[in-house]
Amino acid sequence: MRVFTVYHIYMIKQLLLPVILAAAVASSGIAYTPDRPTPGVDASFHPLGTPQASRGPSTAYAFLDHNDDGAPVSYDPCRPIHYVTRTANQPTIGPEMVNEAVDAVSQATGLVFINDGTTDEAASPKRPLFQPERYGDRWAPVLIDWQTADENPAMTDRPDGTTLMGIGGSAAAGNLGTKSYVTGQLQLNAPALVRMAVTLGSTDRASGVIKHELGHLVGLGHVQDTGELMNAESTAESSTYQDGDLAGLAVLGQGKCHPEL
């Protein structure tokens, strides 16, 4: 079994209106050889939800990876995506922003997300996909980790005025030509997102950053269209998924079921 991991980095120019976001993308395949859960855990015979109806035709979307048949790599729509949150640095407004972002990506894709509560697990670039001693006989849930610069120096404000706002990505399992995402990680810069919310007087834009990262988590890449939330340099007005984002998310919600995983 092969696994493949893709991470996206989201950076923001501080205290500028409109807020200019600069994003850098890094991807790598990491050769894990973990034991795997019993195939088909949580699996259904049919997709659990239906993607949101399109608001209009748009091709302003891109995918992070594709299978050999040309279809984008996606999560299995026939089983829920479980997620847990490490709350060591979680701000008071954190759950509200995450809930809003998760609801938005779930509605757009039709993918069902289940909040499994809290964890003490910290994000790691070599996170095992299967952790039976911690999470039981299933793929490890998506991990949301609120971080500070003290524990992750990458979250430090940079001399050029940018700050890393988050790192998001998913890992896929399966054969080289037929992969499916099975878990992922979202690392969020707690102080910077709070500062953004205070500066702008609203949590909308900070929640938009999380929506952008969740878009990457489920398989969306960056686009050049500046009106889309998945644009690499989004402005302060982009806090919700736009037509292209929604069209791409709808495609990702119609992936194949993978009961063999």
Disulfide bonds with the S-S distance in Angstrom:
Cys78-Cys257 1.70
